[in-house]
Amino acid sequence: MLINETQTANLALPIEAFKAHLCLGRGFDEVSLQTEMLVHYVRAAIAAVEGRCAKILLERRFTYRTQFWAQDAFYTLPVAPVRSLESLHLIDRSGVRQLLSVDLYRIEVGLHGTRLYVGQGGLPLISKDAVVEVALKAGYGSAWSQVPSDLAQATLLLAAHFYEYRHEVTLTFGCMPFGVTSLLERYRPMRLGAGAQS
């Protein structure tokens, strides 16, 4: 279970870039309903892009809980890129929290995921009905200029698609423009079979 602990401020969103992308005129009130609508479309597009490729565009804090490790030597975290580990807790069935030292762990960031390694020995044993809770910070950066250009372009294209078809209710479920999917393709996690992930 992945929980988003912080929300990106409106000022960090690429609203001006989105206005330019849509070729909107500059005469309307900057705090009008139009701007509020654009914020919603950009937020929706960011959420869709992040959900499709498991990459966090703008830096936020997350809490992740798991009941088992897929590997003994490392664990692939569900989002990337992970900037830092904030804390690790082992929580038993009665809710007692045991703080694990983050100094014993390291992260290895790759294109398709971030692996969590322990310095010595294996990952801590998770007993029945217990969970490990990982608090982390993930994202390409706090400014839109730090987002890779292809992901930024895919977000603007998708936000424009939402804007242009805001009254359309007949599109098929999960519809995404080809230009967006082609830009996201190299970022999508690769499945190797039997539930394995690279």
Phi, psi and omega in degrees: 000123181251126182242127176278115186270342181226153178248141179292132178292149180302326182295336180276348182282149183277058185291317179295320177296324179291320177299316179295321179298322180277353184058042179283150175291163184257013186270346186276159182298131183293341179251024182283174176299328179302313180297319178299321177295319180297322177300316180296318180293320178294316178299318179296320180293318177299315180298319181292318179295314179298320180292326182286323186242003178058032176245134180267121186283305181252136189301130177213168176261141181227155169239131181235134178240137177222150180258355179202157174262135178286334179228160177275326187273331181207168177223131179274116180289153190283350179227161178212162348279138177277126181274322182197155171268129179270315180193159173228133177231141170258120185245119183277179186298336180268000177092004178288129184259128176247119181284128176259142182287122179291342179294341180276353186241155174222157179244145178237113186268127175236177181297320187258000179175174178237126180262140177257121180244151172257143185299312180228140180074191181267178176294151184299141180292132177255112182285171182301135179068009175261165178221156168255132178247122181248121173261128185216163174245128183226153177139158180286337179165177181271348180246147182298332180295343180272351178284135177308141188299324180290323177291323178296317179294319178299321179295315179294320177298317182289320176298320177295323177298315177299320181294314183291327184250034184293341179255001183276129180237005184255000179293148182291155181299132178080011181298131177218132182303148182301319180302325179289312182297324180292324178290329183273346191305315185287347180266348184290135178301138181270127176267131183258003181105153180055032178081000182286151180224140181287000000 
